[in-house]
Amino acid sequence: MTTRESELQEFSFSNRELALLHDVSASIQAFTELNQLLQYILRKVKGAFNIEGASIALHDPARQEFYFIRTVEEEDQQEPEDAAQMRFPDHYGVAGWVFRENQTVVIPDVAKDERFSNQLHLQQHFKTRSMICVPLNTRKDRIGVLYVLNKIEGRFSDREARLLEILAGPIAISIENARLYGELRQHADALEVENRRLQSEVQNRFDLQGVIGSSPAMQKVFGLVEKVINTATSVLIQGETGTGKELIARVIHYGGPLSDKPFVAENCGALSENLLESELFGHVKGAFTGAVSDKKGLFEMADGGTVFLDEIADMPAAMQIKLLRVLQEGQVRPVGSSGIVDVNFRLIASSNRDLYQEVKKGRFRDDLYYRIQVFPIVLPPLRERKEDIPALAAYFLEQCARKFKAPVSRFTPTTLDMFGRFNWPGNIRELQNEVERAVCLAGPDKEIGIDCLSEKITSISPDESVESGTDLTLQKTVQRIEKKMIVDALRKSRGNRSQASRMLGLTRQGLLNKISRYGIDI
């Protein structure tokens, strides 16, 4: 038994100290998220030791650096800005000495200790005066150091140093367990991403024949795709939700010279700004709590291939600036890193909103807009290409037959007619869902009639022709025409009632009254 082990064995605890040890041990089981666990533990330590702050710095042997993963120096429980990304050499300061010598150090006055560096203050308003610094050891390795800073009353004692050494053991083990779990999780996520990418390359190598459409509107789209498909030009695809923007992006990638390279997609509206930055640019180990190892960003993963940024209009303003820099310089800076990485990719972006209008409204940067709209393609909504509905419906019917492993006969002419009358605000995706629902209701070996359609399809459609009912009275016919004109005006004005009322020659209140009378919801 070593001298230190003998000292700890003889250490008698007060009730307050026992309560602290119990709380720390219990928290390791109670918290599953490392950031919450460390915040809770350091708050407990701060209160028990009557100090102003506490910090944990982990060691990165690959870079021979320390990096802070959790600091508690203020009362609002918010991590200091950039503290989690602060890194310094592993020979530097008190941490370097403690880590190298594997010894606890108690410093009553840091100004009188040559090992202390005054360049490591985590906040401008926080100044270190005194400290205890202990090594964090697991059974296999030394992983970092734990600080307690600035005794509020009196001086740090040897007893407090011994107590902190005891606490360092379970803290180190909890951090190591979380790091191992995080690495396993990250490897699993990387394998999943790679698996999806490989499946995408095998299963989704589209050509123009994979996109259904014979209408003039789609023929125009096909003509544009054929012009750009064999280039590496940036493409901006605009269109309403459900019009097939990602499908066209895949057609361009897999039909062109980059088809053997990665196709990496990200929805810009699905993640917060910080997560989106990490996904696109990557991060280094210790860049933030939970960053247990280096991670490549999507731009780097797509090396030589295509990055598809879906719904780019939802990208936060700060990220727009960073994306512009990447496009201009061909370089990214991973989160928490001081180095840069060269990237080479083709950008295809999409938006369900008119980006030019977003620029005019100040919601999207004009310089980024002109950078990405080198080759714009606008996809028509389904209501403007109704000639394609029978072919699309038949295609989705075949898909359902394969999915359910049950033959499906066909749509009745009346059903196809109802499909043609409906305006499909959800576009192709809505049609696909409607077909699948109808197949489920119809069952095998049965024609799909209007009894299998949803009420929104079978009810009086805004696009229904006047001639469809010969027994209508003059009043009902006028009402139907009036309702259709109102709906058309609202759609053309994108729901702007003032603009629609001017188009119809009505006052705004008069239009609102008619909308209420006919129960129009658009």
C-alpha angles and dihedrals in degrees: 000000000000124000091250092050089050091051092050092047090055093045110117117206129220119223090257092052093046089052090052093050091048093050092049093048093046092049091059088064096037099054124061096179116075096214093054091045095052093044090053094046095047091048089054091048091048092054096042095048094041093231138144099233149003132198142182122209120187127206123242105199094186092060096027089233143121122229130188117240100174135013131176113194104130139054102237092070092236119136113245113259111269092357092119089054096047111118132178136174116281093235091056129110129327092325091058092051094046092047094047096045095035089224135128116242129201114199115186093184118020091193088070096047117087092204093066120092118202090206094079100072107136095208132028092232094048118082122184114229105161136004152173115218121189131181119248109225133179125188090266107033150001106253106179147302138286121216132197111192139203115359105227095211127021124342135305112267133213087243091060090048091053091048090050090051089055091049091048091068099064091036091056092047092050091050093048092049091050091049092051091047091048092050091050090048092048092049089049091049091048091051090049092050091048091047091052090048093051092046089049092052092049100040104031107049095136130188127188090274088065090067113073120219141109099174119116090248092057094042087059090052091049090052091054093046091052090053095053103030096089095048134073093231120141112254131203114201116194129184144116122290111284098023094116104259095154090047090057090047090055091047089055093047101042094039095053140063093284094060093114091052128081123284107206121184131192131177107224093203097051098071137051118252094260094047092045091052091051092047094049101036102024125224141242127240110282095017088129139348108298095024093123096163142008116285129195117231124232092256090058093042090054092058107166092356139080132295113202113199106194119204093005090175087074092059111119117250094247091053091050089061092050092047090051090054091051092051092048099044104026090228136109131199112214115228110273094013129115091202131080132227124213113232132190119192145132115245123219114176131184137195135182089206129068101262093200090058089047088055092050090051091051095244096113129041113253093213091054091045093056090045096056102034094070090126113017123196120187117200115212120233116249092252088065094051103042091147086075096055097090092051093045092047091050091050093051089046090058090047090054091048090056093043095051094033089228127116117244119200110210146283117279115241089248091056092051089047090054090049089054093051096052118088098217103216088187090051122203094349091056091049090051092052092047092052092050091049091050092050090052091052095043098051124203126327095010134118113245109240132180089270087074094054126095121256093252088064099042096044119088105295122221087231096049113131122242092232093063092087117046094177094061118123120236090253093053091046091052090047091051092050091046092050092049092050091050093049092047091050092049091050093048090049091045091240096312101145096191091054092044092051090054091050090052096042092242134126114253091247091049090054091048090052092052092046088054093045094052095038092236114179114184 
